[in-house]
Amino acid sequence: MSLRTRSIGLITSVLVLFSLVFSGVATNVNAAGARNHTSKHVAKHVTKAKKTKKAAFGTACKKANKQSGTIKFSDWQFPDTMNPTQSTLAVTFWILNAEFDALYGFDNKAKLFPQIASDIPTVKNGGIKNGGKTWTVHLKKGLRWSDGSPETAADVKFGWQIGMDPITGPLCSGSCDAISRIDTPDQYTLVFHFKQAYAPALSYAINGFTIWPQKWPNAWNGDAHAAAVKLYQDPKFNFEDDTYPTNGAYQIQSFANNDRIVLKPMKYYRGMNCGAMLQNLIFAFYSSKDGLIAAAARKETDVTEDYTVADIPALQKNKSAFKTVVTPSFFFEHLEFNVDKQYNGNPNPLANRNVRLALALAIDKYGVIKSSLSANDAVAKGIASWSPLVNTPRLVQPFAYKKVNGQWDPMQKKYDPNTGTGKALADAKALLAKTPFKNGFKLDYVFTAGNPTRQAEAAVIQNNWAKLGVSLNIINGPASKVYGSWDTGGILIHGQFQVAEMAFIGKPDPDQVKFNLQSQYCSREHTVHAAIDESYSCMHDKVLDKAFDQGASSFSKKVRAKAYAAFQARLNQQAYWVGLYFRSGIDTTDGKVKPFKGNPTQLGSTWNIYDWSLRA
């Protein structure tokens, strides 16, 4: 399932990965960049299929897999809805990986691999022509929806038409709207025609929308607009049982809110293998991290996720019960400032650049990391973030701009990494003194409830900002409320905050960050509120807008690097966001699940849940 939320660019992008080993903790790090990875992946499965007389990747299976056993996986957060078009929670998509396949997925090396598609188009294989404006994708044969109807090229085109419908936002804004038309010369072939060059075409345009069947009983009948209304506007269309359209290895059998979700095999699944491997797959919810860890220690659940480095000591205490896997990932913990001119009917201090810069310079970033994550100086300096693009000893993201190596200080005219102390703090006070807010003010500071790490971070930041005469009104809420949709009263999307602490869950190519930064994605200024509208800060900055437009429209690495360097410098120098640190994905497994591999592009490890089985 493609997760587009606090969500791989060019296939030729190279990720630089180094290992970081915690004592007693397995670190899942993979060297990336092998050009033939996908072909090896396919060959591996095809070889396996020949040995077992089963055909792989959706070709005719002579014999379906025999399902056996039960696996439980858990989080300390629960989905707000199981409808993939109406949720923005990472935990939702962790589960949806079991129910949906996309054209392509991201593997544990952050490389694209085909799921519904049978190949990856390249210039060499004839899949990319016309200077990158024509892409041909072939589908695997024999795939079916959960009602048994065939999954075809027409369904992919129908999914794109839904994504283009204005009622969805439109979903395709800034990504799959780069496609001018889709031809379907036969049942298993798609020809995508682009209006102009779009560098991350495969990741965010061709793979940028959800595929839906053209017909579904009592929902829609070949009418893309009717399907869009049902999927995006009907809260009762919640996917909480097996009557909804899915194409993945499992489908929901029963749903108990804030308790558990039981999934069963989808009997027609022949996508990545010859049917699901497990008889039962259960998502069991625990309301706190302590409860989650205790349950894993008692072996009541097999897989858990959603931890930070601060949780590692508690996890290590139970190393005899489970293994902790740390995966360097595209996760960016940061603060976002609401820059609206007015907030609750009063002038908003954060609309003033000098106020934002003062706040950014006053944060003792290394102190925040060391205090909240129990980290030493070396670790703190290694994971501290000054830009959304990951740049650490473990993982370097394509187009990370290494010159942004501290917080911009306009008085020093340089990036200063030693914020919260010395010259940076003195300049913070001087900058604030130039503003109408020099006598101090109060800020509404929002983050999700039940997260002791963020509570500790907020405590340090509150102490730092008190030196400027700034106090905080801490607002906590469940993830479903903080990150909720417009219709459910989500705090962030409605702009009911001044400072929000959150994590950005990304993919390698920077293009997706535009949905959080470009002017057009401020939902509270729209009449149609789409899930892609995630610019909660609502900055209107022409430099940011131009940088992302230029970065997406060129296949030149040099042009793209210059564009994305401009966005990273601008974001820091205007202090719209304040980076805190880069997170790793941290999961636990009791050893029963195979194959178990973390993924740099997901918070959880279920990217290959279609292949999960019990160890003998």
Secondary structure, 3 states (H helix, E strand, C coil): CCCCCCCCCCCCCCCEECCCCCCCCEECCCCCCCCCHHHHHHHHHHHHHHHCCCCCCCCCCCCCCCCCCEEEEEECCCCCCCCCCCCCCHHHHHHHCCCCCCCEEECCCCCEEECCECCCCCCCCCCEEHHHCEEEEEECCCCECCCCCECCHHHHHHHHHHHHCHHHCCCCCCCHHHEEEEEEEECCEEEEEECCCCCCHHHHHHCCCCCCCCEECCCEECCHHHHHHHHHHCCCCCCCCCCCCCCCCEEEEEEECCCEEEEEECCCCCCCCCCCCCCEEEEEECCCHHHHHHHHHCCCCCEECCCCHHHHHHHHCCCCCCEEEEEEEEEEEEEEECCCCEECCEECHHHCHHHHHHHHHHCCHHHHHHHHHCCCHHHHHHHECCCCCCECCCEECCCCCCCCCCEEECCCCEEECCCCCHHHHHHHHHHHHCCCCCCCEEEEEEEECCCHHHHHHHHHHHHHHHCCCEEEEEEEECHHHHCCCCCCCCCCCCCCCCEEEEEEECCCCHHHHHHHHCHHHCHHHCCCCCCCCCCCCCCCCHHHHHHHHHHHCCCCHHHHHHHHHHHHHHHHHHCCEEEEEEEEEEEEECCCEECCCCCCCCCCCHHHHHHCEECC
